[in-house]
Amino acid sequence: MNKVCPSDMLFVIIIFGSDKMTDFETFMKLDIRVGTIIEVNDFEKAKRPAYKLKIDFGDEIGIKNSSAQITENYTKEDLLNKQILAVVNFPPKQVADFISEVLVLGVYTKNGVVLIEPDRKVNNADKLG
């Protein structure tokens, strides 16, 4: 019998919601990579407070844009040079006048979204596995 650790379940809950079941094969279709935030700007045209992020995923993937509603817990200064995890194989999504190319991962809390990040420095484009 395979053991499932709480951190494995955390990703499934974040991505698929706690009321839906999935299987490992479906989960593995997601390409979740580490990137470093290199630019942060206010997203004034967003319906809810958000930032426009430029994230460096290394030479293999490059620099991608993302919109993130994380203003409750993070200032622009907090985010600059922070490593985060993001899904990089979703299709681009238009948010107002901005194209979001990756989905930055976080945990919904009563105080807003808390980003998922490596607990130590790793290489950009390293894959969650």
Helices and strands as residue ranges (DSSP letters): H 6-16, H 24-28, E 32-42, E 51-56, H 58-61, E 63-68, H 76-79, E 83-87, E 93-95, E 98-100, E 103-104, E 106-109, E 112-115
